[in-house]
């Protein structure tokens, strides 16, 4: 039996919450005979909060990744037709719950009582693109409310002024609120379910340690639950025991994938996942165009000013509005975009890079872009440079952060503006 631990995110005292979190980490999910101390992937549990927060989100080169062809590889659950996951994960999970639910009914000493008496999928794959657009909408709303509304009307009329204001605002907040898609996908705001490798059998607060220990870890069925999840190629998330993670390092799960022409865990990531940075340029252009289009619904600024003849009068300023998304490109030649991309990637993963290093990276990226006649090569070089920093930084932030409620938009309230930063397009 595990110790009952009553930590949750509603506790305001940081030191108390930290102690309870540490206690849960040490004693909430005790070591098991099924665990392999030398290989976390040969165990019954995986720590997605502190040890492997990026499982399924990054490949072996630390690239942010997502399923490459959603129409082919993302499959519907027969037992919950509104939910989806990777095809081989769905197959494994459906077999697992059929055998597990039957065992709970007929094996002496087991129970069919919730939450792990009779189980099924409650949450699964989350589309990272839809999640990113929701995130960017929240960033844009805060940009308007906390920054742009306080700018002198005559200084926010043109497209160039609008873009410069947005980038000034965004770079100051890049660590906490990334605007590039690949950075967002590995951030704490983006659910690990984007990988298609995770199925959740419950919908509960991830910060409620009392529920975890009382209703799951001390549940009569938990031993059976642990044994059968491992048998069918899944690992239990130590910090959310209702979250089952497809263990692509296990021969059991790889055997499932062979049906779909994936013969190893390397195959899965090389052939079925796309590097997210490849979408960074296109998606940012889409979001900037959408922001400008939204501004078009209220195209006139009115400002009360003192005229040259010392009269008080209302002056109208008409915003410049983009008509086509392609019109944005004239503000972003290759050198300008690669400069912005380099600065943001450094800020978004929160590393200090010397200016001469950053200049060298941008120069090399620009040279590759011009020689290959494709900005993707420059972006790839920048991405590879920062990949060496990414994992350690993100894992350290995961260790020091509270569990986030990904549907709670109040998390976006802490915005700043660094007046010393300016991008001149």
C-alpha positions, -999 to +999 in steps of 0.1 A: +000+000+000+011+035-007+011+064+017-020+087+011-006+122+001-029+152-001-010+177-022-028+197-049-022+230-068-048+249-047-022+251-019-008+286-019+022+281+003+050+272-021+072+256+005+043+233+016+034+224-020+070+216-028+073+193+002+041+175-007+052+172-043+086+158-032+068+134-009+046+121-037+077+117-059+094+096-033+065+076-017+034+082-037+041+055-063+065+031-046+092+012-064+080-020-079+094-054-087+082-047-123+106-017-124+141-019-140+164+006-122+187+007-151+161+012-178+130+034-173+115+020-204+116-015-190+095-005-160+058-002-151+060+036-147+075+066-163+080+101-147+067+126-173+069+155-149+106+154-140+125+127-159+108+124-193+086+155-198+093+154-236+085+118-243+069+115-277+073+153-283+109+151-295+129+126-316+165+113-310+180+146-322+158+166-298+137+179-327+101+188-318+080+163-337+044+153-344+027+125-364+035+131-400+003+120-418-027+123-396-051+108-421-031+076-424-015+071-390-041+085-366-068+059-360-102+061-344-109+041-312-137+015-318-147+019-281-148+058-283-153+070-318-147+106-310-111+098-299-080+090-319-043+079-314-015+063-334-029+032-352-008+007-334-015+023-301-053+020-307-049-016-315-028-023-283-052-003-261-083-020-274-069-054-267-057-043-233-090-030-221-109-060-234-087-084-214-084-061-184-121-054-180-129-091-183-103-099-156-119-074-132-152-092-137-141-127-132-109-129-112-115-133-074-104-104-054-108-078-082-136-053-084-155-036-112-158-004-092-144+029-106-120+044-114-101+013-125-128-014-124-141-011-160-120+013-181-120+029-215-104+058-233-114+093-221-087+114-237-062+106-264-045+124-294-048+162-294-042+181-326-012+203-320-022+227-347-056+235-332-039+238-298-013+262-312-039+284-328-058+286-295-026+295-278-017+322-303-052+337-301-047+341-263-013+357-269-029+381-295-057+391-271-032+399-244-010+418-269-039+440-278-052+445-242-019+450-223+002+466-250-012+478-283-041+497-267-016+519-249+004+528-280-001+562-296-026+558-325-003+574-350+024+549-342+003+518-349-012+525-383+010+508-408+017+471-412+053+477-404+044+495-371+020+467-362+046+440-368+073+458-349+051+463-319+040+426-319+076+414-321+087+438-293+059+424-271+065+388-281+103+386-276+099+400-241+075+372-233+090+344-254+103+323-225+068+318-211+046+323-242+064+310-274+051+321-308+069+296-330+051+264-335+080+240-328+088+258-295+052+258-285+050+220-291+077+213-265+065+239-241+045+232-209+014+247-226+012+219-251-002+186-240+020+155-244-010+139-261+000+155-294+023+125-300-006+101-304+012+078-280-009+085-249-043+074-238-060+086-206-087+066-189-098+094-165-102+132-167-090+145-134-068+173-119-031+163-125-022+181-093-045+161-070-021+137-052-049+126-028-070+112-057-039+095-073-029+077-041-063+070-027-083+060-058-056+045-080-024+035-062-042+020-032-070+006-053-077-032-051-072-035-088-039-015-091-016-045-090-035-061-119-036-028-137+002-024-135+009-059-146-014-058-176-004-024-188+032-035-190+021-068-207+004-049-234+033-025-240+022+005-220+038+025-192+019+043-164+026+080-159+039+081-124+023+115-118-010+107-134-017+070-130-047+072-154-024+082-182-011+052-203+020+058-225+028+036-254+062+022-248+078+023-282+110+009-267+092-024-258+092-053-282+054-058-274+045-023-288+070-026-317+053-059-327+020-040-329+036-013-351+049-040-376+014-043-389+019-008-402+054-013-416+073+001-386+099-024-374+117-005-346+113+025-323+137+043-347+114+035-376+084+050-357+101+084-353+120+084-386+090+075-408+059+085-390+068+118-374+075+152-389+100+178-375+077+206-363+102+234-372+094+228-408+060+245-402+074+275-382+076+300-410+043+291-427+023+290-394+037+323-381+028+340-413-007+326-410-011+339-375+003+373-383-021+376-412-050+365-390-041+391-364-040+418-390-073+406-405-089+407-371-077+443-367-096+451-399-129+447-382-121+480-364-100+498-390-102+533-375-084+547-345-098+579-330-076+601-309-083+634-291-054+658-299-044+694-297-041+709-332-015+734-344-040+762-337-043+749-301-078+735-307-090+702-292-101+679-320-107+643-328-083+628-353-090+596-372-063+572-382-071+544-407-052+512-402-034+496-431-048+461-436-032+432-455-054+419-483-035+387-490-013+365-468+014+367-495+016+405-489+033+397-456+064+383-474+076+418-485+083+425-448+103+394-443+133+389-465+154+358-457+179+377-435+152+395-415+133+363-408+164+343-398+174+371-375+140+370-358+140+332-358+174+330-341+165+356-314+132+340-306+145+304-304+172+316-279+146+333-258+119+306-261+142+280-247+157+305-222+194+303-229+220+330-229+239+330-262+267+355-268+260+380-295+290+368-316+277+332-314+242+343-325+257+364-354+277+334-365+246+311-364+226+337-384+254+341-410+257+304-415+219+300-417+217+328-443+245+313-464+227+279-465+195+296-474+210+315-503+231+285-516+201+261-514+175+287-524+153+276-496+148+291-462+141+257-447+178+249-448+186+280-427+159+272-403+172+236-400+206+249-391+193+272-364+171+244-351+201+220-349+222+246-331+196+251-304+186+215-300+218+209-280+204+232-253+167+223-255+162+191-235+181+202-203+164+236-202+129+223-206+134+195-182+147+219-156+117+242-160+094+211-157+110+203-124+103+238-110+068+243-124+034+236-110+013+212-130-006+233-156-043+233-163-040+235-201-075+248-205-071+276-180-064+308-200-055+328-168-020+313-171-015+338-199-019+368-177+018+375-168+029+395-199+057+420-200+071+444-226+109+450-229+112+485-242+149+480-250+141+454-277+131+465-312+130+447-345+130+471-374+115+453-404 
